[in-house]
């Protein structure tokens, strides 16, 4: 249903035919939804408007062909040829035969159903199950319920696409044939979605709809909104798993914490960051997202965020896990196809080059960047884009490459930034820039910042301006030292009002860039200065995971644990946040703190009214008691509290079958499944199926 709602709203809002009244729009959309036309994300999808145009062209073509056929049947006198009587008789005989066959099939269907029912009953009796007493299923092994939960989770992952009666969709062989009632539940009619349709007018709202669509299916999306926005706050509160960006940052922080702390309890912490355990079975979802992002590019042409989403989804659909182990960039073919369709899209070149660099193909990445920067000057002035992002991305890649030991990468980064700052025509790297080139670039950056100051004071803040500020800061860091780079960033913060900083995703990115520079040079700076800036960042962006990660790292490496705990305590006292609690728990568990301290932190978080229904906190609590503290009675007690607080979370219920299979007895697991059904959770698997599968395996195994 969720997939259908997203498809319906995106088609209705983004791909609507122009010049329609509200009633005509609803009527034509019902025709589209009830047809066999591919919807957004599906193979061959064109968008509602294009599909309607194609259908009208096809209708007119058929009308012309029918008119030609009529003309062929007309004699030279203008009279139609009379139809033969035997044709009418043949049609009548055919209709009669069809009616007879239909009646016979109805009469015979009852016997087949009886035979199937008798066969199922005999199989159940062979297993010792009385069909008349279905409520008293006797299961003696808890592993049966574990297999049931695994099958239920697998079906949830696989059965995410709505079906259509006329679609003739093929299902994977390993899923087998779906039951008729399950197919009926997967068919989403127009009447089920029509009440949720609404029209979006603003570009920002439409783009937000697309990004939330991608985000819902765990696609990799760059940070597109400020963490102070309501969208981000709702996302954090509704988490069942940590999103990829949060998971990667927490894993990096965890590795730093356990590096100097050889506590056996911290080794099992990886179980708390297992949000990617299902990615290996989500290749079809990533293809769906890739198709959707590519179609949305027709509504938002040359949008580099959607282009990056499409390329990353292409990588995930083809490689699933272990992306960095691929020698050839999986999205190369798709990127080249997109570039052939629009050779003037230089930001697409930048996105593609960054993906090549991610997979270690730095020389290939350099060729793409050079080609893009050289082509900027060839474009007409009226359509020439702002290349600030392109210069910044290129310099960032070279700077990051220098950290891994490349000898000429720093010179290359200075070369790129020198051309950017001076505004001269770009030339590929031949050697480090001269002193005169550096002087021109420094003056050019100063002049651009002055021009930018006036527009920022009026609230006109965009990605290009932020890229220019970051490039200027990086240039000063490389040529004059880290102090000059930090000074430029600090000056940029004074160009806008504090409240505007809180609501701008671009300015939040700028502050994170400032934090990265602080972290790189923390050994040359006073720790008190770094700590003060981190605390200011937490006050401005209290829900930002990256600032929390830097806080925990700096606090662990350069201050005392008590000072870090006091800072985190002040943070969630000022603005309670799930993110703050997660990083506090991460610190305590990774450093092997006492069980009493960790449990008190869990209880304090869950006592908050806003977080009492946080699924991810409850899942972490159960996993901690089960796999780290190894307190089985406590894990059982926490689990039952969790499902009482969050009865809607199916994933939380299934944790009881998968993580507590050795703690809960068979009767408790059976009762859990019954309660899940009573609560209205959508259960796709009947326990009889698992019993039959188990019996089949037992009888087929050699004695």
C-alpha positions in Angstrom: 0.0 0.0 0.0 2.8 2.4 0.8 4.4 1.8 -2.6 1.1 2.4 -4.3 0.5 5.7 -2.4 4.0 7.0 -3.3 3.5 6.0 -7.0 0.1 7.6 -7.1 1.0 10.9 -5.5 4.2 11.3 -7.6 2.4 10.5 -10.8 -0.5 12.8 -9.9 1.7 15.7 -8.8 4.7 15.6 -11.1 3.5 14.1 -14.3 0.0 15.5 -14.6 -1.2 16.7 -18.1 -1.6 20.4 -18.3 -4.8 22.4 -18.5 -7.1 19.9 -16.7 -9.9 20.7 -14.3 -10.0 18.9 -11.0 -12.7 16.5 -12.1 -11.1 15.8 -15.4 -7.8 15.2 -13.7 -9.3 12.7 -11.3 -11.2 10.9 -14.1 -8.1 10.6 -16.4 -5.9 9.5 -13.5 -8.4 6.7 -12.6 -8.1 5.6 -16.2 -4.3 5.6 -16.0 -4.3 3.8 -12.6 -6.7 1.1 -13.7 -4.8 0.4 -17.0 -1.8 -1.7 -17.6 0.5 1.3 -17.9 3.8 1.2 -16.0 4.0 3.5 -13.0 7.0 5.3 -11.6 9.8 3.0 -10.6 8.6 0.1 -12.9 10.4 -0.8 -16.1 9.1 1.1 -19.0 7.5 3.9 -17.0 7.0 7.1 -19.0 5.0 9.2 -16.6 1.2 9.7 -16.6 1.2 12.6 -19.0 3.5 10.9 -21.6 1.5 7.6 -21.2 -1.7 9.5 -21.9 -0.3 11.1 -25.0 1.0 7.8 -26.3 -2.3 6.1 -25.7 -4.1 8.9 -27.6 -1.7 8.5 -30.5 -2.3 4.7 -30.4 -6.1 5.3 -30.3 -6.0 7.6 -33.3 -3.8 5.1 -35.2 -6.3 2.3 -34.6 -9.1 4.6 -35.7 -7.3 5.3 -38.9 -6.7 1.6 -39.5 -10.4 0.8 -38.9 -11.5 3.5 -41.3 -9.2 2.0 -44.0 -10.6 -1.5 -43.3 -14.1 -0.1 -43.7 -13.2 1.5 -47.0 -11.8 -1.8 -48.2 -15.1 -3.5 -47.5 -17.2 -1.0 -49.4 -18.0 -1.9 -53.0 -17.7 0.4 -56.0 -21.4 1.3 -55.7 -20.9 2.4 -52.1 -22.8 -0.5 -50.6 -21.4 -2.8 -47.9 -20.9 -6.5 -48.6 -23.7 -8.5 -46.9 -22.4 -10.7 -44.1 -22.8 -14.5 -44.5 -25.4 -16.4 -42.5 -23.0 -19.1 -41.6 -20.8 -16.5 -39.8 -23.7 -15.6 -37.5 -24.3 -19.3 -36.9 -20.7 -19.9 -36.1 -20.6 -17.0 -33.6 -23.8 -18.3 -31.9 -22.3 -21.9 -31.7 -19.2 -20.5 -30.1 -21.1 -18.6 -27.5 -23.1 -21.7 -26.6 -20.0 -23.8 -26.3 -18.4 -21.2 -24.0 -21.5 -21.2 -21.7 -21.4 -25.0 -21.5 -17.7 -25.1 -20.8 -18.2 -22.4 -18.1 -21.0 -24.5 -16.4 -18.9 -27.6 -16.6 -15.9 -25.9 -15.0 -18.1 -24.6 -12.2 -19.4 -28.0 -11.6 -16.0 -29.6 -11.6 -14.3 -27.0 -9.4 -16.1 -28.2 -6.3 -14.7 -31.7 -6.7 -11.1 -30.4 -7.1 -11.5 -28.2 -4.0 -12.7 -31.2 -2.0 -9.7 -33.3 -3.2 -7.3 -30.5 -2.2 -8.9 -30.2 1.2 -8.8 -33.9 1.8 -5.1 -33.9 0.7 -4.2 -31.0 3.1 -6.1 -32.7 6.0 -4.3 -36.0 5.4 -0.9 -34.2 5.4 -1.9 -32.4 8.7 -3.0 -35.7 10.3 0.3 -37.3 9.2 2.0 -34.5 11.1 -0.2 -35.1 14.1 -2.2 -31.9 13.6 -6.0 -32.0 14.0 -7.5 -29.7 11.4 -10.7 -29.3 13.5 -8.6 -27.8 16.3 -6.5 -25.3 14.4 -6.2 -23.1 17.5 -4.3 -25.8 19.4 -1.2 -26.2 17.2 1.3 -28.4 18.9 4.9 -27.2 18.1 7.6 -28.7 20.2 10.7 -26.9 18.7 11.2 -23.2 19.0 13.3 -23.3 15.8 10.1 -23.8 13.9 9.0 -20.3 15.0 12.4 -18.9 14.2 12.0 -20.3 10.6 8.5 -18.8 10.5 9.8 -15.4 11.5 12.6 -15.6 8.9 10.1 -16.5 6.2 7.8 -13.8 7.3 10.5 -11.2 7.1 11.6 -12.5 3.7 8.1 -12.1 2.4 7.8 -8.6 3.8 11.0 -7.7 1.9 9.9 -9.4 -1.4 6.2 -8.4 -1.4 6.6 -4.7 -1.5 5.2 -4.0 -5.0 1.5 -3.6 -5.7 0.0 -6.0 -8.3 -2.5 -5.5 -11.0 -5.0 -8.0 -12.3 -4.0 -7.2 -15.9 -0.3 -6.8 -15.4 0.7 -10.4 -15.8 3.7 -9.8 -13.5 6.2 -12.7 -13.1 7.4 -13.6 -9.7 10.8 -14.9 -8.7 11.0 -18.7 -8.8 12.2 -18.9 -5.2 9.0 -17.3 -4.0 6.7 -19.9 -5.5 3.1 -19.2 -6.4 1.3 -16.6 -4.3 -2.0 -17.5 -2.8 -5.1 -16.0 -4.3 -6.0 -14.0 -1.2 -2.4 -12.7 -0.9 -2.6 -11.5 -4.5 -5.9 -9.8 -3.8 -4.3 -7.9 -0.9 -1.5 -6.8 -3.2 -3.9 -5.3 -5.8 -4.3 -1.6 -4.9 -7.4 -0.1 -6.6 -8.0 3.5 -7.5 -10.7 3.8 -4.8 -8.0 2.9 -2.2 -5.6 5.8 -3.2 -8.0 8.5 -4.5 -8.7 10.0 -1.1 -4.9 10.6 -0.5 -4.2 12.4 -3.7 -3.4 16.1 -3.7 -1.6 18.5 -6.0 1.7 20.1 -5.1 2.6 23.4 -6.7 6.0 24.5 -5.4 9.2 23.1 -6.7 10.5 22.6 -3.2 7.5 20.5 -2.2 7.8 18.3 -5.3 11.5 17.7 -4.7 10.8 16.9 -1.1 8.2 14.3 -2.1 10.7 12.6 -4.4 13.5 12.6 -1.8 11.2 11.2 0.9 10.1 8.5 -1.6 13.8 7.5 -2.1 14.5 7.7 1.6 11.5 5.5 2.5 13.1 2.6 0.6 16.5 3.2 2.2 18.1 4.7 -0.9 21.3 6.6 -0.4 20.5 10.3 -0.5 22.8 13.2 0.3 21.7 15.5 3.1 18.9 17.5 1.4 17.3 19.2 4.4 18.4 20.8 7.6 18.4 18.6 10.6 16.3 21.2 12.4 13.4 20.6 10.0 10.3 18.8 11.0 11.0 16.2 8.3 14.3 15.1 9.9 12.8 15.1 13.4 10.0 12.9 12.3 12.4 10.6 10.5 14.6 10.2 13.6 11.6 9.5 15.9 10.2 6.9 13.5 13.4 4.9 13.0 13.4 1.1 13.3 16.9 0.8 11.9 19.7 3.4 11.8 19.8 5.0 8.3 22.9 4.4 6.3 24.5 7.8 6.9 24.0 7.5 10.7 25.1 3.8 10.7 28.3 4.6 8.9 29.2 7.5 11.2 28.5 5.5 14.3 30.5 2.6 13.1 33.5 4.9 12.5 33.1 6.4 16.0 32.8 2.9 17.5 36.0 1.8 15.8 37.9 4.8 17.3 36.5 4.1 20.7 37.4 0.4 20.8 40.8 0.9 19.3 42.4 1.7 22.7 39.9 -0.2 24.8 40.3 -4.0 24.7 37.1 -4.9 26.5 35.4 -8.1 25.3 32.0 -6.6 25.8 32.6 -4.0 23.1 33.3 -6.6 20.4 29.7 -7.6 20.1 28.5 -4.0 19.6 28.3 -4.6 15.8 25.0 -6.3 16.4 23.5 -2.9 17.2 24.5 -1.6 13.8 23.0 -4.3 11.7 20.7 -2.1 9.6 22.3 -3.5 6.4 21.5 -7.2 7.0 18.6 -7.0 4.5 20.4 -5.1 1.7 21.5 -8.3 0.0 17.8 -9.1 -0.8 16.9 -5.6 -1.9 18.4 -5.5 -5.4 14.9 -5.2 -6.9 14.2 -2.2 -4.6 17.3 -0.4 -5.8 16.4 -1.0 -9.4 13.0 0.4 -8.6 14.6 3.5 -7.0 17.0 3.9 -10.0 14.0 3.9 -12.4 12.1 6.3 -10.3 15.0 8.8 -10.0 15.7 8.6 -13.7 12.0 9.3 -14.5 11.9 12.3 -12.1 14.9 13.8 -13.9 12.4 14.6 -16.7 10.5 16.9 -14.1 13.8 18.2 -12.6 16.4 18.2 -15.4 20.0 18.4 -14.5 19.3 18.0 -10.8 22.6 16.6 -9.5 20.9 15.2 -6.3 18.6 13.0 -8.3 21.5 12.1 -10.6 23.6 11.0 -7.7 20.7 9.0 -6.3 20.2 7.2 -9.6 23.9 6.3 -9.9 24.2 5.1 -6.4 21.0 3.0 -6.7 22.5 1.5 -9.9 25.6 0.5 -7.9 23.5 -1.0 -5.1 21.3 -2.9 -7.5 24.3 -4.6 -9.2 26.7 -5.1 -6.3 24.4 -5.2 -3.2 27.1 -5.3 -0.6 30.9 -4.6 -0.6 30.7 -1.7 -3.0 34.3 -0.7 -2.4 35.6 -4.1 -3.6 34.5 -3.5 -7.2 37.3 -2.7 -9.6 35.0 -1.3 -12.3 32.5 1.4 -11.3 29.1 -0.3 -11.5 27.3 2.9 -12.5 29.7 3.7 -15.4 27.4 2.5 -18.2 24.4 4.4 -16.8 26.4 7.6 -16.3 27.7 7.5 -19.9 24.2 7.0 -21.2 23.0 10.0 -19.3 25.9 12.1 -20.5 25.2 11.1 -24.1 21.6 12.4 -23.7 22.8 15.7 -22.3 26.4 16.7 -22.9 25.9 20.1 -21.4 25.2 18.7 -17.9 28.6 19.4 -16.3 27.3 18.6 -12.7 26.5 15.1 -13.9 30.1 14.8 -15.0 31.1 15.9 -11.4 28.8 13.3 -9.8 30.0 10.6 -12.1 33.7 11.5 -11.5 33.1 11.4 -7.7 31.7 7.8 -8.0 34.8 6.8 -10.0 37.0 8.2 -7.3 35.0 6.4 -4.7 35.9 3.1 -6.4 39.6 4.0 -6.6 39.7 5.0 -10.2 41.3 8.3 -9.6 42.9 8.7 -13.0 39.5 8.1 -14.7 38.0 10.6 -12.3 40.5 13.3 -13.2 39.9 12.8 -17.0 36.1 13.4 -16.4 36.7 16.5 -14.3 39.1 17.9 -16.7 36.7 17.3 -19.6 33.9 19.0 -17.7 35.9 22.1 -16.7 37.3 22.5 -20.2 33.8 22.2 -21.7 32.4 25.0 -19.5 34.1 27.7 -21.5 32.8 26.2 -24.7 29.1 26.7 -23.8 27.2 29.8 -24.6 27.1 32.5 -21.9 23.3 32.2 -21.7 23.4 28.6 -20.8 26.8 28.4 -19.0 26.3 26.9 -15.6 28.0 27.9 -12.4 31.0 25.6 -12.0 31.6 26.3 -8.3 30.5 22.8 -7.2 32.6 21.2 -9.9 35.8 23.0 -8.8 35.1 22.2 -5.2 34.4 18.5 -5.7 37.5 18.1 -7.8 39.7 19.8 -5.2 38.1 17.8 -2.4 38.9 14.5 -4.2 42.5 15.5 -4.7 42.8 16.7 -1.1 41.4 13.4 0.2 43.7 11.5 -2.1 46.7 13.3 -0.6 45.7 11.9 2.8 46.3 8.4 1.4 49.9 9.1 0.3 49.6 10.6 -3.2 52.6 12.8 -3.8 51.2 15.3 -6.3 47.5 15.5 -5.1 48.1 18.6 -3.0 49.7 20.4 -5.9 46.8 19.3 -8.1 44.3 20.7 -5.5 46.1 24.0 -5.4 46.2 24.1 -9.2 42.4 23.6 -9.4 41.6 26.2 -6.8 43.9 28.7 -8.3 42.0 28.6 -11.6 38.7 28.8 -9.7 39.7 31.8 -7.6 41.4 33.8 -10.4 38.5 33.1 -12.9 40.9 32.3 -15.7 40.3 29.6 -18.3 41.0 26.2 -16.9 43.9 24.1 -18.1 44.8 20.5 -17.0 47.5 20.0 -14.4 51.1 20.4 -15.5 52.7 21.6 -12.3 52.0 23.5 -9.1 50.7 27.1 -9.5 53.1 30.0 -9.5 53.2 32.6 -6.7 51.5 35.1 -9.1 48.7 32.6 -9.8 48.2 32.1 -6.1 48.1 35.8 -5.5 45.4 36.3 -8.2 43.4 33.4 -6.8 43.5 34.8 -3.3 42.3 38.2 -4.4 39.7 36.7 -6.6 38.2 34.7 -3.7 38.2 37.9 -1.6 36.2 39.8 -4.2 33.7 36.9 -4.6 33.2 36.7 -0.9 32.4 40.4 -0.8 29.8 40.0 -3.6 28.4 37.0 -1.8 28.0 38.8 1.5 25.3 41.1 0.1 23.2 38.3 -1.3 23.5 36.2 1.9 22.4 39.2 4.0 19.2 39.1 1.9 18.7 35.4 2.5 19.8 34.2 -1.0 21.9 31.2 -0.1 22.6 28.4 -2.5 24.9 25.4 -3.1 27.2 27.4 -5.4 27.9 30.1 -2.8 28.7 27.5 -0.1 31.0 25.6 -2.5 32.9 28.9 -3.2 33.3 29.6 0.5 34.6 26.1 1.2 37.0 26.3 -1.8 38.4 29.6 -0.6 38.9 28.1 2.9 40.6 25.0 1.5 42.8 27.2 -0.7 44.0 29.3 2.3 44.6 26.1 4.3 46.8 24.7 1.6 48.7 28.0 0.8 48.7 30.0 4.1 47.9 27.5 6.8 44.9 26.2 8.7 44.4 29.5 10.7 43.6 31.4 7.5 41.2 28.7 6.3 39.3 28.7 9.6 39.2 32.5 9.5 37.3 32.5 6.2 34.8 30.0 7.5 34.3 31.9 10.7 33.8 35.1 8.8 31.2 33.5 6.6 29.1 32.7 9.7 28.8 36.4 10.5 27.3 37.1 7.0 23.9 35.7 8.1 21.6 36.0 11.0 21.8 33.2 13.6 18.2 32.1 13.1 18.8 31.8 9.4 21.7 29.4 10.1 19.4 27.1 12.0 17.1 26.6 9.1 19.5 26.4 6.1 20.8 23.0 5.0 23.6 24.8 3.0 24.8 26.7 6.1 24.6 23.5 8.1 26.9 21.8 5.5 29.3 24.8 5.8 29.4 24.3 9.6 30.2 20.6 9.2 33.0 21.5 6.8 34.3 23.9 9.5 34.1 21.0 12.0 36.2 18.8 9.7 38.9 21.4 9.4 38.9 21.8 13.2 39.2 18.0 13.6 42.1 17.8 11.2 44.1 20.4 13.0 43.0 19.6 16.6 46.6 18.9 17.7 47.7 22.4 16.7 44.7 24.1 18.3 43.7 24.4 21.9 41.3 21.6 22.9 39.2 24.2 24.7 38.7 26.1 21.5 37.6 22.9 19.6 35.4 21.9 22.5 33.7 25.4 22.6 33.0 25.3 18.9 31.5 21.8 19.1 29.2 22.9 21.9 28.0 25.8 19.9 27.3 23.5 17.0 25.2 21.2 19.2 23.2 24.3 20.3 22.5 25.3 16.7 22.0 21.8 15.3 21.0 19.5 18.2 19.8 16.7 15.9 22.9 16.5 13.7 24.6 13.1 13.9 28.0 14.2 12.6 28.4 16.8 15.3 27.6 14.2 17.9 30.2 11.9 16.3 32.9 14.6 16.5 32.0 15.4 20.1 32.3 11.7 21.2 35.6 11.3 19.3 37.2 14.5 20.7 35.8 13.8 24.1 37.2 10.3 24.3 40.6 11.2 22.8 41.4 14.5 24.5 39.1 15.0 27.6 37.9 12.9 30.5 34.8 10.6 30.2 33.0 12.6 32.9 33.4 15.9 30.9 31.9 14.1 27.8 29.0 12.7 29.9 28.3 16.2 31.3 28.3 17.7 27.8 25.9 15.1 26.5 23.7 15.4 29.5 23.5 19.2 28.9 22.7 18.5 25.3 19.7 16.3 25.9 18.6 18.5 28.7 18.4 21.5 26.4 16.9 19.6 23.5 16.0 15.9 24.1 17.0 13.9 21.0 17.1 10.2 20.1 20.4 10.9 18.3 22.0 12.3 21.5 20.9 9.2 23.5 22.2 6.8 20.8 25.7 8.4 20.8 25.7 8.4 24.6 24.9 4.7 24.6 27.4 4.1 21.9 30.1 5.7 24.0 29.2 3.8 27.2 28.9 0.4 25.5 32.0 0.8 23.3 34.2 1.7 26.3 32.8 -1.1 28.5 31.0 1.0 31.1 29.1 -0.7 33.9 25.8 -2.4 33.2 24.1 -0.2 35.8 25.2 3.0 34.0 24.0 1.7 30.6 20.7 0.5 31.8 20.1 3.8 33.6 20.7 5.6 30.4 18.3 3.4 28.5 15.6 3.8 31.2 16.1 7.6 31.3 15.7 7.8 27.5 12.6 5.6 27.5 11.0 7.5 30.4 10.7 10.5 28.1 7.2 10.7 26.6 8.6 11.6 23.2 10.9 8.6 23.1 8.9 6.0 24.9 7.6 4.8 21.5 11.0 4.9 19.8 11.5 1.5 18.2 15.2 1.8 17.6 15.8 2.5 21.3 13.8 -0.5 22.3 15.6 -2.7 19.7 19.0 -1.5 21.0 17.9 -2.2 24.6 16.8 -5.8 23.8 20.0 -6.5 21.7 22.2 -5.1 24.5 20.6 -7.3 27.2 20.6 -10.3 24.9 24.0 -10.1 23.2 26.3 -7.8 25.2 25.1 -8.0 28.8 23.9 -11.6 28.2 21.2 -11.2 30.8 18.5 -13.4 29.4 15.7 -12.7 31.9 16.3 -9.0 31.5 16.2 -9.3 27.7 12.8 -11.1 28.0 11.4 -8.5 30.3 12.6 -5.6 28.1 11.2 -7.2 25.0 7.7 -7.5 26.5 7.8 -3.9 27.6 8.9 -3.0 24.1 6.0 -4.6 22.3 3.6 -3.1 24.8 5.0 0.4 24.0 5.3 -0.1 20.2 2.6 -2.7 19.3 2.6 -1.4 15.6 6.2 -2.3 14.9 6.2 -5.7 13.2 10.0 -5.7 13.1 10.1 -5.4 16.9 7.8 -8.3 17.3 9.9 -10.4 14.9 13.0 -9.7 17.1 11.4 -11.8 19.7 11.4 -14.8 17.4 14.9 -14.2 16.0 16.9 -12.8 18.9 15.1 -14.5 21.8 14.5 -17.9 20.4 16.5 -19.6 23.1 14.9 -17.5 25.9 11.2 -17.7 25.1 9.5 -21.1 25.2 7.4 -22.6 22.5 4.1 -21.6 24.1 5.2 -18.0 24.5 6.2 -17.9 20.9 2.9 -19.4 19.8 1.1 -16.8 21.9 3.1 -14.0 20.4 2.1 -15.0 16.9 -1.6 -15.1 18.0 -1.4 -11.7 19.5 0.3 -10.3 16.4 -2.6 -11.6 14.4 -5.1 -10.1 16.9 -3.3 -6.7 16.7 -3.9 -6.6 13.0 -0.3 -6.9 11.9 -0.1 -8.1 8.3 1.1 -11.7 8.6 1.9 -13.4 5.3 3.0 -16.8 6.5 1.0 -19.5 8.0 2.7 -21.7 10.5 1.3 -24.8 8.7 3.6 -24.0 5.7 6.7 -24.1 7.9 5.5 -27.4 9.5 4.9 -28.9 6.1 8.4 -27.8 4.9 10.0 -29.2 8.0 8.2 -32.5 7.6 9.2 -32.7 4.0 12.8 -32.1 4.8 12.7 -34.8 7.5 11.1 -37.4 5.3 13.5 -36.7 2.4 16.6 -36.9 4.5 18.5 -40.3 4.4 18.2 -42.5 7.4 
